[in-house]
Amino acid sequence: MHLTPIPAFSDNYIWALHDSQQALVVDPGESDGVAHWLATEGLRLDTILITHHHPDHTGGVAALREATGARVVGPARERMPEPLERVRSGDEVHALGLRFEVMEVPGHTAGHIAFYAAEFDGAPLLFCGDTLFSGGCGRLFEGTPAQMLDSLTRLAALPDDTRVCCTHEYTLSNLRFAVAVEPHNADLSSYQLRCQAQRAKNFPTLPSSIGLEKRINPFLRTGQAEVMRSAQARSPGQPTDAVAVFATLREWKNVF
């Protein structure tokens, strides 16, 4: 089984899996790049997974479904390009011999879901849409800080070797913010240099891993002393509980 990020727009990735015959794609915001990839690799599209309703994640679904007859699976509580199978937390999706657990992860949007496979080529695999990014997290368009923190906390509880397939190449921007929040984090500094080298070669920085994100991502580190101090300096007098720290960080990142 092969895992491939198909670039789309200026900074999206449409993640794809294939077994040399059939393919699965996640959040196809446009169809042309996927169609070209399928033709180049000689693959038949079997399944489309969707994490949330934003157009840069759904814009190519209708064309791909019409062209290939692919099965479409998406969140139960969001407006989606019909027809599709709607799934919610605890449901399972079976595709290409893999078993994906559906996790509801509201925050970026109200009905956002993620797809988690406990076993893929020797390690777990997570398609998390715009909930978790490497070094960051999604903006809160429809959810609350408490919802997003809860969603991120549940993702952070997945095994450390879980590969994190985010849908945007936001890593360098996120890491500049992370360094501002936690400047003495040696793991973060090392990772930033590694990602800068990757992007200089035009290589993806992704997938990341849950274990790495717990070491470098300030939105998963709201209980760390330096992160708390930075949040307090940003918003003096604010509470220092995890939700308040997260909310301060997210508002800060919005204008960083």
Summary of the structure (lengths in Angstrom):
residues: 256
radius of gyration: 18.0
end to end distance: 39.2
largest distance: 59.4
contacts: 902
relative contact order: 0.11
helix: 37%
strand: 26%
